[in-house]
Amino acid sequence: MIRVIFHLDMDAFYASVEQRDNPALRGQPVIVGAPPTQRGVVCAASYEARKFGVHSAMPSVTARRLCPKGMFVRPRMDLYREESQHIMRIAAATGAVVEQMSIDEAYLDLSAICAAEDADTALRSTLPLARQLKQRIQSERQLTATIGIAANKLLAKIASDHQKPDGLTLITEADKIQFLRPLPVRALYGVGKVTEQALNQAGLRTVGDLQDHAGDLRALVGSFGPRLKQFAFGQDDRPLELGDDIKSISGEETFLQDTEDRKVLRTCLREQAADISGRLKRRRLGAHTVQVKVRYGDFTTLTRQITVEEPLSDAGDIYRLGCFLLGREKLVSRPLRLLGLGVATLREPAGEQLVLL
C-alpha cells in the first residue's frame, strides 16, 4: 500500500491558547509557568520568548533574566487538555487513522483514503485536505497548526519542523534524498546530543555526509548504525502505534531508615533522574510529565506531577523538576520512608527548527 502520513503539530500550543484568550498577550513574549518572583519553572514559551533562549523546564528566574520583558502566565492544564480534544476530533474527521503523540501533536495516516497509482501523486493529492484541516483548526479554534506530509513518519516529522509556525511542507519520494542532504544530522529521529557529537567528531555533520559515508556506521553509533543509514535516505517503516496503554518510566528507593536529610534525598533524585534519562535515550524518547512520589513512616503516600510542552530526556531537567515538585508541595515536611521519581506522556523528542544550509 502507498503510505501517506501527516504530522500535525500545533504552534507553541500553551502560549498560543493564552494569546488567543487574552489579546493583550498577542505578539508578546509569553512564558507559561510560575512567576519569576516565586520558586518555579517554565512549562512553555511563545515563539517571541523562544528567540531569547527561553524553553521548557528552565527556572522562571532564568527565563526572566534572558527575557526581561517576558509576560508570565500561570498554566491552565485542564483548558489545554480540553482544547487538545477539540483539535484531535477535527483531525479524526478527515477520515485518517490518528496516533496522538502528545497534547499538541499527532500523526495522521491517510493511506486508506488516497487512491493513486504512484506515491508522489498520492502525496500531492492530499494537499487540499491538509489546507482544509489547517483552515478548520484556525476557524473553529483560532489557533494555527503546522503540517508535514510524506510517505513515512520520519519524513512527515522533518517536514513539519521545516517551516513553523503555520507551515505546510510536502516531501515527495522523488525529492526526499536531496531534501535531506543539507540538514544537520540532529534532524534525524534518534540522533540526540551524544550521537550527534560522535558523528560530528567523525566529520559527519549533515545528512548528506551520512548518505555518502562508505564505512560502517556501527563503528560510531553501535547497533543504531544500519537504521540511521536508512533514515539518512528517508526510509522508515515504523507503523502508527494505536495502543491506549499509559507509557511511563520510573524508579523509587525505600530507605533503611526514614530520612529528611536533603543531601541524601538530592543524591537519590540525581541517581533516579540519571537512570530515567538513560532509559529514555535508549528508547529514543522524551517525556512531557515528571512525577515525584513520597511515602512517610506511617505509609501515607503522595504523588505530585508537572507537565511541560517540550519533551525532556536530559537528566538535569528531570532532576530539576523533581526538586521543584518536592519544594513546591512541601513534601519533605517530615522524614521519608520512600522517594520515587518518574516520567510519563512519552514521545519522540521534538526536532529543532530546521534551516536548509
N, C-alpha and C positions, 0 to 999 in steps of 0.2 A: 504494500500500500504506500502511496505517496504521502509523506508526512507534511503537515502544515501546523506550525506551532507559533502562537502569540506569547510574548512575555509582556504582561500588563504590570506597570509599576506606577503607583501614584506618586506625584511630585511633592517632596517634602511634606508628607501627609499630615502629621500632627500640626505643624506650623501653618500649613495651608488651611486646615479647618479653622484654626484660630483667626487667621487673616480673613477668611470668608465671613466669620461671625462677628468680627469687630473691624469695621472699615478703617479705624484709626491705625491698625497694625499693617495695612496693606503697603507693600513696598518698603517696609521697615525690617531691620534685623531682629527677628523674633526668636527667642530662646525659650523652649518649653522645658520647664524644670523648676527646681526650688530657687528662690531669690538669692542673690549673692550675699545678702546680709545674714543668711541662715546657712547652717551646715547642709549642703545638698549637692545634687549632681544634675547634669543636663540630660534630658530624655530625648530631645530632638532639637533641630535648628533649621530655620528657613535658609533658602539659598543666599539671601542677603547676609545672614550671620555666618554661613559657612565660608564666605570669602575671607573672613577674618581668622579662620582656623578653628572655629567652634565646632565640636562634634559630640555625639552621644557618649555618656559615661565620664565626661570631663567634669571636674569640680566646678560648681557655679562661680566660685570666686575667680577661678582661672578664666572662665568664659567672660566675666566682666572685665578682666584685665586685657584680654585680647580684643574685646568688642565693647568699649566703654559706653556706646550709645545703644547697646542691645536692650530690647524690651522683653523682660522676663514674664512668662505666663505659666501659671501652675497647670500641670497636665490634667486632662479630663478623660481618663481612660475609658470610662463607660460610654462616653459620646463617641470616641474614636472607634470603639468596637461596633457600636450601632451603625456608624457611618460605613464601616467596612462591610457590614452585612448588606447594606443597600447596594454598594458597588459590586459585590460578588453576585448578587441577584441579577444585576444588569449584565454582568459578564456571562452568566449562565443562560440568559435569554437569547444569546447568539446561537445557541444550539451546540456549543462546544462542550467538550469534557474539560472540567476545571480542576486543577490542582492548586489549592490556595497555599502559598508558601509562608505567608505571614499576614499581618493585619492589613498590609497595603500592597501586596504583591501576589500575582498568580500566573501560572502557565495555563494557556487555553489550547487544547488540541482540536483543531478543526478538520482533521484529515478525513473524517467520515462524511463531511458535508461539502467537500471540494471535489468536483468531478473534472478531471483534466487528463490529457494524455501524457504530459510530462511535468516534472516537479516545478520548474520555474513558471510555467503557465498557471499551475495551481496556486503557487505563492502569490503571483501578481493578481490573481482573481479575487484575493481576499482583501486587497487594499481598500475597496469601498466599505467593506464590513468593518475594518479597523477604524476608518474615519467615522463611521456611524457610531461605533462604540465610544470613541473619544468624545464625540459630539453629545451623545446621550448622557454621559457622565457629567459633562460640562453643563448641559441644560438642566438636568434633574438635580445634581448635587452641587453645582457651582464650584467644581474642582477640576484641575487638569490632570491628565494621565499621559504617560509615555508608553508607546507600544513598539516592541521589536518583533519582526516577522522573519521566520526562517524555517528550515526543514528539520531542525532539532533544537533541544533546549539550550545547548551551549551557544549556538549562534543567535538564537532569539534573545537570550540574556545580553550578549555582547551588543546586539542591535539596539536594545532599549537603553543601554548605558551610553550609546554613541551620541545621542542628541537629547539633552534634557535642558529645561523642562518642556513639556507639551510637545514631545517629539514623536515622529513616526519614521522608522527606518526598516527597510527590507533588505535582507542579504540573500541574493539568489545563489543557487548551486553553482551557476556558471562563474559568479564573481567572488565566491567566498574565499578562495585561496589568496587572491590579490587584495581583497578587503582586509584580511587578517595580517598580511605581511608587515605593515608598518607599526602594528600595535605592540606595546610593551608585553613581555612575557606574562606580566602580572594580570593581563586581561583574561587569561585562560582560566577556566574553572579548575580549582585545586592548587593553583600556584599562589602560596602565601609568601610571607616575608622570607622565611628560611629557604624555601625552594627558589624564590627569585634571586636571593643572594648567591646560592650555589650556581645557578645558571649564569648570572652576571659575571661571576668570577671566572667562569669558563669562556667568557666572551659572547655569551648568548643573551642578547638584550631585547631583541624583537622576536615576534612570532616567525618572521621571515628567517631569522637566524636558526630557529628550531627546524623549519622546513628544509633548510639547506644543510643541516648538520648531518654528516655522514657516519658519525660514531654512534655508539650505543648509549642512549640517554640513561640507561640503568646505572651506568658508572657515576652519574651525577645525582640522580634522584631516586635510585633504587627501583622497586617494583612499579612505581608510577611511570617509569620511562616509556613503555610502549603506549600506554593510554595518553600520555602527554603528547607523543608524536601524532597520534590520531587527532587529538584536539587541535594541534597546530595546523592540520589540514581541514579543519572544520567538520570532522567526523565524530558523531556522538549518537549512540543508540539507546541512551537512557530513556525508559518509558516514564510517563507521568505516574506518580505514586499517589494512590487514592485512598490509602488506609486512613482510618479515623483515630488510630491509637495516638495518645499523647506521648510525644517523644521527649525524654529528659535524660540528663546525666547528673549524677550527684555522688557525694561522699559524706561520711559522717564519722565522728570519733567519740567513743564513750571513755571518759577519763577515769583513771584508777581512783582518784579522789575528786569530789566536786571542787570546782575552782572558778574564781573570778579574776585570776591573775591575767592582766592584759597581755603581758608578754607571751604567756602560754597560749592564750586564745588567738593572738595575732599569728603566731607560728603555725598553729593548727590551720587557720584560714589560708595562709600562704601555701601550705602544702596541699590543701584541698583544691585551691584555685589552680595551682600548677598541674595537678593530676587531671582536673577537668579540662583545662586548656589543651593538654596533650591529647586527651581523648577526642576533643572536638577537632583538633587539627588533623589527627589520623583519619578521621571520618570526613575531613574537609567540610566542616560545618561551622556555623556561627549561631549564637543564642541571643534571643531578644529579651529573655526573662532570667533574672538572677534571684534566687531564693535562699534564705537562711532558716535554719531550724534549730531550736534550743529546747533542751529538756532540763528541768530543775530536779533537785533532790527528792521532791515529793512526786515526781514523774509527770508533773504538768508539762505539756509540750505545746510550743507555739511555733508558727511559721509566718514569715513575712516575705514579701517579694516586691520587685520593681521591674518595670518593663521599659525598654528603650527602643527607639525606632530603628537604629542601625544594628545589625548583628555583631556580637562580640565573640572573640575567641582568645584574646590576649589575657594571660594570667593576671597581669597588673590591673586590668579593667575589672575582671571578675572579683578579684580580691578587694578592690576599692569599693565596689558596690556592696559586697558583703559587709565590710566595715561600716559603710554608711547606714545599712539597714539595722545593724546592731545598735549603732548610736542613735539613730532617729527614733527607733522604737523603744530605746532604753531597756533592751533585752538582758543586759548584764547587770541587773539590779540586785541580783543575789547569785551565789555560786551555781555553776552549770554542771550538770551530770553529763550532758551530751551537747556537741556542737556539730551542725551539718551545713553544707553549702551545696547548692545545686543550680542547674540551668535548665531552661525549657524553651519551648517555641523555637525549635531548631530548624535551620535552613542554610543553604549555601551562602557564604559571605557576599555582601554587596560588592560589585565591581567599582573601582574608582572611575570617575568621569574620564572617558577615553578621548584622547585627542590624536587625530591622524598626524603622523610625523611628516 
